[in-house]
Amino acid sequence: MRVNQNIEPKLFFPIAGKKVSVLGAARSGIAAARLLKAKGANVFVSDAGTEEKLIDQIEMLRSMDADYEVGGHSERVLDAEIIVLSPGVPSMIPLLEEARNRDIPVVAELEMASWFCRAPIIAITGTNGKTTTTTLVGKMLDDGKKSNVVGGNTGNAFSAFADTLDENTVSVLEVSSFQLDDINTFHPAISLILNITSDHLDRYNNNFEMYTASKCRIFENQTEDDYLIYNYDDEQTCEQVRRLASKHVHTIPFSAYRQFDEGAFVEEGKLVTILNGKRSEIIGTAEIKIRGIHNLYNSMAATLAAEIAGIGVSSPGLTLKQFRGVEHRLEFVREHNGIKYINDSKATNVDSVWYALQAYTEPLIVLIGGRDKGNDYSKLFDLVKKNVKAIIAIGESADKVYDEFHNMKKVIKAASLSEAIESANETATAGDIVLLSPACASFDWFQNYEQRGRMFKEIVNNL
């Protein structure tokens, strides 16, 4: 696997002594500031949040002797030779448009961190499944005794460890479209696109083509020596790969329904890979610990990446037998009075819920709602009619959820998560599943989907 070549691009180096503004003081922004300070840059950090909400971040910035501002982005941001952008800050805000008009380079934290990384990079994107697949690749490499560090959009920011890795360690990165918006030379040895469906369109002027183009930037700097692993069954992904990538990068498909001369597929109930002419039967699909067709896709993608990275073919199968998934993604919480409780708080879009509803054969009581992102629930109608016993409508979008589903199923509106779980318990009987799978962002009632999921688990565990 090719070692990363994105060391010290001539446009920006040497970094020492340069004025660099970092927008955003969350996890990625703080890590970027610390890395840039270590490389000798003059760093200024700007965040729109209030001082009360940024107490910990301010303390960290003071400890590294970095200049900063909070409460908004001032003109001082433009007094820079480079602007580094955290993924939480939209790349098209007026201040950044002005920066580009002044020919000040604007780069993503992901891009900047890659300048200092000598390790080969596995980069994983997709509307759904990124965290599970990234975590799974890291676990397969661990089990195969291959040194690796997992981070990016999950766990530690790339900047927190990029310059600590050598050529013998693999950097496994979850990569969001926001992180890809402002790359320049970012160049993974292995990239993965799991799927492309509508999400976050508010950041892309409600333009799906713009969102798709952002996702596809993951392979734009790859060459024929690199690998792009992609979901053949996802129409949008397949179309983009055929149109944009097939002539300049080694493409490897995976599918639950189609078999290939090279790639991953299902044959007679087994997950099979063929790479470089070598066929390997990895595991019986029924033996994979994590459930659902989406997790079969995640398993195939991760297995291909791990094999290409150099681990033995026996290792992925052992990992898949034991891997229980990630927190907040179809996470089993407990069984109480014969009712199972599942935390799928990370399901922040309709497609995630669509996969979740297919993962179970038991009757479902589903908690849906939160901060709506323009959801079209029609994709769920057939599955709701077939698999769902009742819906508990929560959050800001409770009225919309009620309006969408009450003609086909019992829908109960709840004013809090505690009330929602109480209503679910009153509706469920032994053998049912209570599933938190909101299809919405969490920012109406919670700081993030993690807080939402942990509160769900806390309430359920106290029943």
C-alpha positions, 0 to 999 in steps of 0.5 A: 500500500502506497505511503502518503506523499502529501508531505509539505506541499510547495504552496504552503511550506515552510509553515513556520512563521506563517499567519494561520487562522483556524475557524472553529474551536471544537475538536478539529479546530483545537487539534489543528491549532495545536499542530500548527503551533507545534510547526511554528505557525502564528495561529489565530482561532475564531469561533462563533460560540459564546464564551460560556459554551467554550470554557474548556476550549478557551482554556486549551487555547490559552495553554498553547498560547494561541490568540483567539476570539469567540462570539463571532468571526471578525475581519481579523480572520482575514489577516492570514496567509492560510485559513484552516476550516473546521468541518462544523463551519460552513465553507460558503459563509461570506467571510470565507468568500471574501478570503477567496476573493483576496486569494487567501487559501482556505483549506480543510483541517483534514487537508492541513493534517495530511501535509504532515502524515507519512502513513498510508491513509484509508479514508471512508465516506458515505451518507450512512455507515461511515463510523461503523465501517471505520471502526470495523477497519481499525478492529480488523487491522488490530486483530491482524496485528497491523499498526493503525490509528482511527480518527477523523470525523469520529474519535480523535481529529486527524490533526491530533495524530497525523504527524506522529505516524510512520510509514508502517502505521495505517491512518484510518479516517472517517471523512465527511463531505464537510471535510472534503469540501476544502481539500487540495492534495488530500490523497488516500491510498485506499478510499471507500464510498459506502453510499450517497443519499440525501443528507445535509443539503442545507449546507449545499443550497439544497443541491444534491449534485453539490453534495454528491460532488463533495463526497466524490472528492475523496478520490480526486487525487488518487492514481492507478496505484491507489484503490477505490472501494465502492458500493455497486448496489448504490445507484448514485455511487456506482454512477459517479464512480463509473463517470469520474473514477474508473480511468484513473484509480483502481476501482473495487466493487462490493455487492449483496446481489452481484458477483465479480471477478474482483471485489466482494460479494455473497455466494451461497450464504458466504461473504467472498472476496476476490483480490489480485486473482485470489478468492477467499471465503471470509465468513457465513453472512449469518455469522456476522455479529452486526445485523442488517443489509447495511451492516453486510455492506459495511462488512464487505467494504471493511474486509476489502480495505483490510485485505488490501492493507495487508492483513491475512484473509482469516483475520476479517472473519474472526473480527466479524464474528465478534464485532458488536457495532458502535455506540448509538448505531443499532446498539442493544441496550437491554431486555426488560419484561420481554421487550428489547430496547435498541439505541439507533440515535445516530440515525439522523436521516431517513435512509438510516431509519430505512436500514434500521427497519429492515434489520428486525423481524419483531414488531417495532415501536419506533421513536422518530423526530427531532430537528427536521432537515427537510425529511421525505418520509415516503421511503419508509411507508412500506416498511412502516406498514409492514414492520412497525406496531406504533410510532412515538413522535418526538422533538420539534418535528413531532407534528410533522411525524404525526401528519406523515404516519398517523393514517397508517399506524398508531402515532403518539406525540411525546413532550420529552424523551422520558415521556416517549419511552413511557408511551413506548412501554405502555404500547409494547408487549413481550417480544416487541422492540422499542427502537430509537431511530429518529431520522432527525438531528438532535439539536432541538432537545440535545447537544448532539446525537451522542447525548440523545442516545446516552439519555435514552440508555440511561432512562431505559436502564432505570426502568 
